[in-house]
């Protein structure tokens, strides 16, 4: 999967938008950890230790 990341870095940290390939909607993020969370592949609900 490919992403377009519009990243801005300022005095309050990093923030921006992530757009997934083939999707028209961008997801906002604030901070490095939130960016990583947005970039993770979507999982179905349930136990996160069950694997992909």
C-alpha positions in Angstrom: 0.0 0.0 0.0 1.2 3.5 -0.8 0.6 6.7 1.1 1.0 10.4 0.5 2.1 12.2 3.6 1.8 15.9 3.9 4.1 16.6 6.8 4.6 19.9 8.6 7.2 20.4 11.4 7.0 23.4 13.6 7.5 24.6 17.2 4.6 22.5 18.4 5.9 19.3 16.8 4.9 17.4 13.7 1.4 17.3 12.1 -0.2 16.9 8.7 -2.4 14.6 6.6 -2.0 11.1 5.3 -3.8 9.9 2.1 -4.0 6.2 1.3 -3.6 5.1 -2.3 -7.0 4.9 -3.9 -8.7 6.8 -1.2 -10.0 10.4 -1.6 -10.2 11.1 2.2 -7.1 12.3 4.1 -6.6 11.4 7.7 -5.1 14.1 10.0 -2.4 13.4 12.6 -0.6 15.2 15.3 2.7 13.8 16.5 5.0 11.0 15.4 3.2 8.2 17.2 -0.2 9.2 15.7 1.4 9.2 12.3 2.7 5.7 12.8 -0.8 4.7 14.0 -2.4 6.1 10.8 0.1 4.3 8.7 -0.6 0.9 10.2 -2.7 -1.4 8.1 -6.3 -1.5 9.2 -7.2 -4.4 11.4 -10.5 -6.0 12.1 -11.9 -5.6 15.7 -10.8 -8.2 18.1 -7.7 -9.3 19.9 -4.7 -7.4 18.5 -2.4 -10.3 19.3 -4.4 -12.6 16.9 -2.2 -11.4 14.1 -3.1 -10.1 10.6 
